[in-house]
Structure formats: structure tokens, C-alpha cells
Amino acid sequence: MKSLIKRKGPFLLFMMLSAYLLSAGIILSFHISPQIGLKSLFLSPFATSMALGNWLNRSVLFMISGTAVVYAFQGGEFNLGGEGQICLGGMVAVIFFSFMTGLWGPAGVLVALVLAAFSSGLLSALSGYIKNITGLSEVITTYLLSMGTIHVSRYFITGPFKDGDSYLVTTPEIPSQFQLPELLSPSHLNISLFFAIFLVMGTWLFLYYRPAGYDWRLCGVNGDFAAYCGVDRHKQTVRTLFVSGAVNGLAGAILIMGTSHRGIQDFFSGYGWNGMAVSLIGGNNPLLVIPSALFFSHLVQGAERLNLMGQFTYPLDGFIMAFIFLVVTSGRLHRD
């Protein structure tokens, strides 16, 4: 743990401090009142118990989607299909619950999580098979499959599963026995908080303390050397993308069961790309996903508060995400 903080801690603190300073600079450059703008950005998540709970709940979803990216990057793969995989996981849960209304709550939740993870895992693993057979990069195929999945989900939400009694473009609310218990009402914070922490810790133990985790990281560091050591790179590619997609599927199902309770159109929007930013801020280390998710969720919620107040109409979190991608990729290119 000490070595992790020593190696990755300075970069994490640099990224967080730089992002906050950049946010403050953008706000002030648009001639927004410093008192209103900075207060909204930094203090709005702590204004009420509801705001605090929603901040933590968003952090939970960022932890899960960020962990999905950690699995991909640590294995040397680039999974850009997070949005579609989260979407698929959520829609699988919605469709399952619509047909299994009489199922016992905990059993239904467990089955929905398994189905969501398996479905999204297969979607992501398909890119691995395509890469092994044709050599086509998973960067392209994961993104294209994701976009196709999103369009199909929109058809289901606006068509066969649309709630005719709602003024929103959404599916009906899932049965109450499948909704995750709340921890801090009236916010959306729910028991998925404990699952996210368990997932992060389990990922850390697997990647750094298990032989299979060593092979996983070895493929990410040097695939040719991993193959020389006996690791089947083709199987590992499929395995890496499957697990990454499966974790995104879990995020989608948990988003439905714990937050929206229905398939609102584009309910998944932002969670895949923000998960990538969370992973990059944390140096693709599972343990650092936790502070990184808390930080990025805080930033997003503050930006949303500014938008609601009409003080800042641009997507501030988008600026910060672009900054993060620029810093991380430029650093990688410099090392290469």
C-alpha cells in the first residue's frame, strides 16, 4: 500500500488539483460570480443529505465502470464500448424484470446481475474474437458494437417496452422487490456501495496477488514476452474484454435497480466515458479508483449545479475529461 501511494499518489493529486484549478479558471473566465460559481462547484455536493447521497451514489457507479476500464487497460486492451455495454446490462435487467414480476426479490436481483454481466461480457468479447481472427483493433470494434447496441436499446425503449402512461420516453418502473434498498433517503444512495467496494478490493487482490492476475498484467505490459512465457494471448484477449464488458454490464443493471428504477432513454449516458477518466486519473490501479471516482463525481455534480442555476451552460465535466485524456496520452507518448 505504501509503495502504491508513493508511485501513484503524486500523479493522482496532480490530476485532481489541476482539474479543480482548471474548473475554477474556466468559471472565472466566463465572468461568473466567484462566490456563486466556486461555491456551487465545490460545496454543492455537501449542501444537503440528498446531495451528499447522490454524490456518493454517482461515485459508486463510477467505481464500477472505472474498474471495468482497469481490467481492460491492465490486460493491454482498449475497451471503448463502455457506454453500450452499460446500456445492454441495464436493458437486460429491465426486460428480465418485466417478465419475472412474481420472482422473489433477492433471487431476481441476483439473476438479473448474472444475465446483465454475461450479456455485456459477450458483446465485449466479440471484439476479442474479431481481433484474433481478422487483426482488426478492438478500439474500433468495441466502439462500433457499442453504438449499435445503443440504437437497438432506443428502439426497445421507444417501442415495445415504452411506458404509455408516462410523459417521459421510458420503460415502466421495475417492481419494488427488485429495487435496491436505500442507505440515505431521499437520495439514490443504495447498498450497491458495498458491492462497489467489494468489487474494487477483489480486483486489486486478483490482479496483484493471484498468478492469473500476474499473467493478466504481464499481457498489458508486454504481450510478446507474455506469449514467450506461455500465456495464450488470443484467449487472454477474449478473457480480458469479456471481464471488462461484464463489469460494465453490472454497472448498467445496478444503475437500473438502484437509481433510475426504469429504462429512461439514454440512462447510461456518460458513465462509460467517465469511467475511463476515473481509471486514467487513478493510474489504472483498482484501489485508486475509489478516490478518483469520488473526485470526478464531485466535479460532475458541481458542474450540474452550475448548469441548473444557469450560471454556466457548457459541459464543464467534458472540458475536464478532455484535459485528463490529453495529459495521460501525452505522457504515454512521451514515454514511448
N, C-alpha and C positions, 0 to 999 in steps of 0.2 A: 504493500500500500504506500509506504514512504517513497519507494522508487518511482511509483506511478505518479505521485504528486510532484516529485522533483522533475520528472521528464515531461509530463503533460500539463502540469498545473500552470506554469508561466504562460503557455500558449492559450489555455482556456481563459485565464484572467485578461490577457491582452485582447482577445477577441471580444470578451464581454465589455471591457472598458471602452474599447474602440467603437463598438456598436452603440453604446449609450452616448458617447460623445458625438458620434455621427448623427444620432437621432436628435440630440439637443441642438446641434448645429443646423440641421435641416429645419427644425421647428422655428428657430430664431431667424433663419434666413427668409422665412415666409412672413416675417413681421407679426408673428403670433405673440400675444402677451406672454412673457416668460412665466409669470405667476400661474396663468391658466394652463399654458401648454405643458410646462415641465411638471406641474402638479398632476395633470391628467396622465401624462406618460409614466411617471414614476410611482405615484401614490394611488391611482385608481384601483389597482387590484386589491388594495388593503382598505378600501373605503367602507365596505360593509362585509358581513359574513357571507352574503351571496356572492359578492365579487371575489372574495378570497376563495370560496369553494369552487367557483367557475375557473379561476386561475389554476388551482391545483388539478381540477379535472382535465383541463386542456393539457396541462403538463403530463398527466398520465398517458393521454393519447399520443403526445409527442415522444414520450419514453418508449412506447411500444413501436411506433413507426420508426423511431430513431434506431432501436435495436434491430429492426429488420434491415436497415441500411448497414449497420455494423456487421451483421452476418455476411452481407454481400461483399462489402469492401475488404473485410478481413480475409475472405476467401478469394480475393482477386477478381471479383465480378462487379459489373456496374448495372445495378437494377434500377432503371429509370421508370419502371411501371408501378410505382407505389400507389399512385392515385387510383389506377384501375383495379389493382389488387385489393385495396381497401374498399373500393366500391363493390367489387364482386363479393367480398366477405360479408359486407352489410346486406346486400341484396339476397344472398343465400339465406341469411338469418331471417329476413323479412318474409321470404317465400315459405321457408320452413314453418315459421310461426303461424302463417296464415292458414296452413293446412293441419297443423297439430295443436289446435286451440285447447283440446282437452287433456294434453300431456301434463304430467306433474312438473312444476316449475323448475327445480334444480336439474332434473333429468333433461328437460327441454333445453335449458341453457347449455349444459354440457354437450349435448348432441349438436346444437347449433354451432358452438365453438369449433368442434371437430370438423363439421361439414364446411364451415367457412374457411378454416385453415387449410383443409385438404383441397378445396376448390381453387383458392388463390395460389396455393403451392403448385398445383398442376399448371395453372396459367403461366406462372413464372418459369417453371421447369421446362415448359415447351420451348422457351427461348434457348435453354441449355441444349436441348436435343437439336434444335436448328443450328446452333453454333457448332456442335460436334459433327453434324452431317455436311453442312454447306460452308462452314467457316464464317458465316455472317455474324457480325458482332451483336452481342446481347444488348448493347446500348441502343441499337436501332429496334430490335425485335421486342424488347420489353416495353419500350415506349409505344410502338405501334399497336401491340396487343392491348395495352392499357387503354389507348384511345378508343379502340374498337369496343372494348368492354364497357366503357363509359357510355357510348352511344346506345348500346343494347340496353343498358340499365335505364336510360332515359325513356326508351320505348316502353319498358315494363311499368315505370312509374307513371307515365302519362297515358298509358293504355290499359292493359289487362288488370293491373293492380291499383289503379288510381282510386282514391277515396272520393266518391261522388258527393259526399256531404261536407267536404272541406273546401274552403276558398283557396287553399294552398295547392300547389302541384305536389302531391304526396300520396303515399300509401296509407291505409288505415293504421291506427295505433296498434301496436302489438299487445297481446293480452297481458294483464297486470302481473301474472305469475312469472312472466319471463323478463320483467323489468328489474334491473339490479337494484338492491336496497341502497338508499341514500345514506350518506355519512354526515352531511352538513346541509340540511334543508334550510331554505328553499333552493339552494344551488344544485348543480348537476353532479357534484362530487359523490361518488359511489364506491362500492367495495372493490372495483377494478383497480383502485390504488394499490391494494395489497398484491394483486396479481401482477401489476407492472413491476413492483419492487422485486417480487419473486422471479419474474422473467429476467430482469436485468442481472440479478445475482446469479441465477442459473446459467445465463450466457457467459458471464465472467468466469465462473468455475469451469464450465465446459471448455472455453477457448484457451484458458491458461493453465488448467490443471488436469486435463484429460489427454491421452495420446491422440485421440481423434481430433481434438481441438488443436493440438500441435500441427498435425497434418493440414488442418484447415488453414491455419495461419501461414504455414510454410508455402502453400499454394499461392497465397496472396503476396508473399514476399518475393518468391522466385519459383515460378511454375516449372521451369525446366529442371531445377535442382530437385524439386519435389518428385517429379517423374523419375529422375535418376535414383531417388531413394525408395522408389517402389510405389508411390501414390498414383492411382489411376486418375489422371487429370480429367478424362471425359466424364467419368462417374462423379468426380468431385465437383465439376462444373454444374451438372444437373442437381446434385445434392445441395450445393450452396444456394442456387437460385430457388429451389423448392422451399428450403427453410426460410429464406428471406421473404418469399411470397406468402408462405404460411403465416408468418408473424404479422405481415400486413393484413392478411385475412382476419386474424384475431382482432386487430385494431378496428376493422370495419364492423365486425359483429358486436364488439364492446361499445362502439360508438352508437349503434342502434339500440342495444339493450340498456345502456346506461345514460345516454344523453338525449338523443332525439326521439327515441321510442317509436319511430316510424321512418319510412324511407323518403324523406324530403328530397326533392330534386337537388343534385349536387351536394348532398350532405357530407360527402367525403372531401370536398374541395379544400385544398391547402395542406391537408395532413401528410400527404406523401412527400411533397417538396419540402415542407417544413421539417419533416423527419430527417431528410437528407442534410439540411442545415444543422440540425441538432447533432447528428452524428459527426459532421465535419468539425463543429466547434469543439466537441469532446475528443477530437483526435481519433475517432473510430474506436474508442475504448468503451466497453459496456458500462463500467462504473461511472465514467464521466458523463454518460448520457443523462444521468439524473440531474446534476446541477445545470447542465446545458439545456435540458428541457424546461426546467424552472425558469431559467433566464429568458429563453426565447418565448415562452408562453407569457411571461410578464411583459415583454416588449410588444407582442401581438395584441394583448389585451389593452395595454396603454394606447396603442395606435387606434384600436377600435373605439376607444373612449373619445379620442380626439375627433374621429370621423363623426361620431354621434352628436358631438357638440357643435359640429360644423366649423371647427377651427382648422381642420386640415383634411382636404378631400382626396389626397393621394394615398396609395397603399404604402405606408411607411415601412411595414414589415418586408415589403417587396424590395425596397431600397437596401435594407439591411441584409436580406438574403443574397442579393447581388454582390454586396460588399464581401460577404463571407465567402461566396464561391470564388470571387476574384482573388482574395488573399490566399485561400487554400490552394487553388490551382496554380497561381503564380509561384507559390513556394515550392510546389511539387515540380513544376517545370524547371525552376532554378536548380533544384537538387539533381534532376535528371541531366 
